[in-house]
């Protein structure tokens, strides 16, 4: 498939996914809405290959398969993106974040990266822990389960940021050692 066509189709599909900001929808009706305008890229099984920077846990989490979101996979992903530095607090994560991460990893595979392992520096943060992080936004997308600070093995943070911007999933911050992605409003910034 032509990369330009893929990027345009995938970006459009992200914008029309059937998951609202209130949470994840699992019903067949919600799935029908999401797949009606979807590119075949979004009909494939979706998984995230990831490792946590703090605990060194590693997992391959399938959260979408056989044409629908998988409850157990979604729950596993939410647990994996937990705040391990504040009593392992778990939150309902925005499935759009997982879709965006899947898209970035799949793009890397299509571009020839055989193992674009994702390192999670930060996913969900409790408000208490977020308030103790220097420079963290008071109303950070992390406390709403809508953000992750990531590193993709073998890909510079600015390249990951460029890909995230193509998918138009939300905010993108480029830092020296990682990329921040979220499913909030569209915006971009350069961090320290």
C-alpha positions in Angstrom: 0.0 0.0 0.0 1.2 3.5 -0.8 2.4 5.2 2.4 0.7 8.5 1.6 -2.7 6.8 1.1 -2.2 4.8 4.3 -1.5 8.0 6.3 -4.5 9.8 4.9 -6.8 6.8 5.5 -5.5 6.1 8.9 -5.8 9.7 10.0 -9.4 9.9 8.8 -10.2 6.6 10.6 -8.8 7.9 13.9 -11.2 10.8 13.6 -14.2 8.6 13.1 -13.6 5.8 15.7 -16.7 4.7 17.6 -15.5 5.5 21.1 -16.8 8.5 22.9 -15.0 10.6 25.5 -17.2 9.2 28.2 -15.6 5.8 27.8 -15.2 2.7 25.8 -18.2 1.2 24.0 -18.4 -2.6 23.6 -21.8 -3.1 22.0 -22.2 -4.5 18.5 -24.0 -1.3 17.6 -21.0 0.9 18.5 -18.7 -1.4 16.6 -20.9 -1.0 13.5 -20.7 2.8 13.7 -16.9 2.6 13.9 -16.3 0.2 11.1 -18.6 1.7 8.6 -16.1 4.4 7.5 -13.0 2.6 8.6 -10.0 1.7 6.5 -9.0 -2.0 6.4 -6.0 -1.0 8.5 -8.5 -0.5 11.4 -10.2 -3.8 10.9 -7.1 -5.8 11.7 -6.5 -7.2 15.2 -4.9 -4.5 17.3 -2.2 -5.1 19.9 0.5 -3.1 21.7 4.0 -4.5 22.4 5.2 -2.7 25.4 7.5 -2.6 28.4 7.1 -0.4 31.5 10.2 1.8 32.2 9.7 1.7 36.0 8.8 -2.0 36.7 10.4 -3.6 33.6 7.1 -5.6 33.0 6.7 -6.6 29.4 3.5 -7.6 27.6 1.9 -8.0 24.2 -1.7 -6.8 24.8 -4.4 -7.4 22.2 -7.3 -5.0 22.9 -9.2 -5.4 19.6 -9.8 -8.7 17.7 -12.3 -10.3 15.5 -13.9 -7.0 14.7 -14.5 -5.8 18.2 -12.9 -4.4 21.3 -11.8 -7.1 23.8 -12.8 -6.5 27.4 -10.0 -8.5 29.0 -7.4 -7.0 26.6 -8.7 -3.5 27.4 -8.6 -4.1 31.1 -5.0 -5.6 30.8 -4.0 -2.4 28.9 -5.5 -0.2 31.6 -3.6 -2.1 34.3 -0.4 -1.9 32.3 -0.7 1.9 31.9 -1.4 2.2 35.7 0.3 4.6 38.1 2.8 2.2 39.5 4.4 5.0 41.6 1.1 5.6 43.6 -0.2 2.3 44.9 -0.6 0.8 41.4 -3.7 3.0 40.9 -5.6 1.9 37.8 -8.0 4.1 35.7 -10.2 3.6 32.8 -8.0 4.7 29.9 -9.3 6.2 26.7 -9.2 3.4 24.1 -8.4 6.1 21.5 -4.9 6.3 23.2 -4.4 2.6 22.6 -5.6 3.0 19.0 -3.1 5.7 18.5 -0.3 3.7 20.0 -1.2 0.7 17.9 -1.2 2.9 14.8 2.3 4.2 15.6 3.6 0.8 16.2 2.0 -0.7 13.1 3.3 2.3 11.0 6.8 1.5 12.3 6.4 -2.2 11.3 5.2 -1.2 7.8 8.2 1.1 7.5 10.5 -1.9 8.2 11.0 -1.8 12.0 10.7 -5.5 12.9 10.3 -4.8 16.7 9.1 -1.3 17.5 8.8 -2.1 21.2 7.0 0.7 23.1 8.4 1.8 26.5 5.9 3.4 28.7 7.5 6.1 30.8 4.1 7.4 32.1 0.5 6.5 31.5 -2.2 7.2 34.0 -1.2 9.4 36.9 -3.1 10.0 40.1 -3.9 13.7 40.7 -1.7 13.5 43.9 1.3 12.2 42.0 0.8 14.6 39.1 0.8 17.5 41.4 4.3 16.5 42.6 5.8 16.4 39.1 7.7 19.5 38.2 6.2 21.1 35.0 3.2 18.8 34.9 -0.1 20.6 33.8 -2.6 20.9 36.6 -5.3 19.4 34.4 -3.0 16.9 32.7 -4.4 14.4 30.3 -2.5 11.8 32.3 -4.9 12.2 35.3 -7.9 11.6 32.9 -6.4 8.4 31.4 -5.9 10.1 28.1 -2.1 10.4 27.8 1.2 8.5 27.7 4.8 9.4 27.6 6.4 6.9 25.3 9.6 5.8 23.6 9.5 3.6 20.5 12.6 1.4 20.1 14.8 2.6 17.3 12.8 5.7 16.4 13.7 9.2 17.5 11.1 11.0 19.6 10.6 13.7 16.9 9.8 11.0 14.4 7.2 9.4 16.7 5.8 12.9 17.3 5.5 13.5 13.5 3.6 10.2 13.1 1.3 11.0 16.0 0.5 14.4 14.4 -0.4 12.7 11.1 -3.0 10.6 12.9 -4.5 13.7 14.4 -5.4 11.9 17.7 -4.8 14.9 20.0 -1.9 16.6 21.7 1.8 15.8 20.9 4.8 16.9 22.9 8.3 16.3 21.7 11.0 15.9 24.4 14.6 15.0 24.3 14.1 11.4 25.4 10.4 10.6 24.8 7.2 11.7 23.1 4.0 12.7 24.9 0.8 11.7 23.1 -2.7 12.3 24.3 -6.3 12.3 23.1 -7.2 15.8 24.2 -7.5 18.7 21.8 -5.1 19.1 18.9 -2.0 20.9 20.0 1.8 20.5 19.8 4.8 21.6 21.8 8.5 21.1 22.3 9.5 20.2 25.9 12.9 20.1 27.6 
